[in-house]
Amino acid sequence: MSWPRRGILAVVVVGATLGLTSCGPSKADGIPHDAPSGGQTLSEARSAVAMIPGLTIDFQGGEGPNIKGNTGYDIAVTVDPGYRIVDGPALVTFLTESAWSVRDGYLPNAQISLTVTDDPANGFDVAKAAAAAEWIEPRDPVPDSDGFTVANVDTVEGSPARVRLGDWPGEVPAVPTGVTAAR
């Protein structure tokens, strides 16, 4: 009796997948996660960042490491119509420290990525704000960004930002006031 071709392929694929998942140590080995105390939960961090008026913030991260063993956070900020960011360094510091303070999930061992989508007429650049707050090195603005800017805060062990952040999970930062204003 011969197997149908699809049946053989399914057995080969399942066998190969099981073999790949059981090879060697996991990339999660040695990366701190799910701290029993300190900091805040991801849900609490999301609630805190939502308190800043005029911003819609998508706060994602804490998942297990990727194939390279990297973990991090992606925080996407959209400035609501009729608002503008007036204290970018305070916003960047709050978001970076908020991500570092999340105790559930994995320590961000690669980066905390901040993106801001804003009306190009406002001229806001999150990388410029991150450099002013001394989280990243200054760099030239990206030409023709059309209001979308990016700053990646390096949280690799030994990086200046990681040294500044201290032990994980960090202290929960206070929600800053005066970060945004109505236009």
URVEN-V64454 format. One record per residue. SS is DSSP state (A for helix, B for strand, O for the rest). PHI is phi in whole degrees, -180 to 180 (NA if undefined). Layout:
BEGIN
SS_PHI / SS_PHI
END
This chain:
BEGIN
O_NA / O_-106 / O_-80 / O_-66 / A_-55 / A_-64 / A_-64 / A_-66 / A_-60 / A_-63 / A_-65 / A_-64 / A_-64 / A_-63 / A_-62 / A_-66 / A_-64 / A_-62 / A_-64 / A_-69 / A_-76 / O_-105 / O_-85 / O_68 / O_-71 / O_-72 / O_-67 / O_-80 / O_-59 / O_87 / O_-95 / O_-58 / B_-155 / O_50 / O_-62 / O_-72 / O_-155 / O_85 / O_55 / B_-148 / O_-82 / A_-62 / A_-62 / A_-65 / A_-64 / A_-61 / A_-65 / A_-66 / A_-68 / O_-71 / O_-79 / O_-80 / O_-68 / O_84 / B_-127 / B_-109 / B_-125 / B_-103 / B_-112 / B_-123 / B_155 / O_89 / O_-69 / O_-60 / O_-66 / O_-77 / O_-60 / O_-89 / O_87 / O_-95 / O_-132 / B_-177 / B_-130 / B_-119 / B_-120 / B_-104 / B_-110 / B_-119 / B_-82 / O_-69 / O_-55 / O_89 / B_-125 / B_-147 / B_-87 / O_-111 / O_-135 / A_-61 / A_-58 / A_-66 / A_-64 / A_-61 / A_-63 / A_-61 / A_-67 / A_-64 / A_-67 / A_-64 / A_-61 / A_-66 / O_-87 / B_-74 / O_-93 / O_-90 / O_93 / B_-98 / O_-57 / O_-75 / O_-93 / O_-120 / B_-163 / B_-117 / B_-95 / B_-115 / B_-122 / B_-131 / B_-110 / O_-142 / O_-62 / A_-55 / A_-64 / A_-73 / O_70 / O_-80 / O_-130 / A_-64 / A_-68 / A_-65 / A_-66 / A_-66 / A_-69 / A_-63 / O_-86 / O_64 / O_-93 / O_-137 / O_-75 / O_-61 / O_-147 / O_-69 / O_-65 / O_-79 / O_-68 / O_55 / O_-77 / O_51 / O_86 / B_-109 / B_-129 / B_-135 / B_-138 / B_-112 / B_-87 / B_-75 / O_-113 / O_-65 / O_-53 / O_91 / O_-68 / A_-56 / A_-66 / A_-65 / A_-62 / A_-63 / A_-70 / O_78 / O_-65 / O_-104 / O_-75 / O_-77 / O_-64 / O_-76 / O_-76 / O_-74 / O_-68 / O_-74 / O_-108 / O_73 / O_-79 / B_-123 / B_-147 / B_-73 / O_-82
END
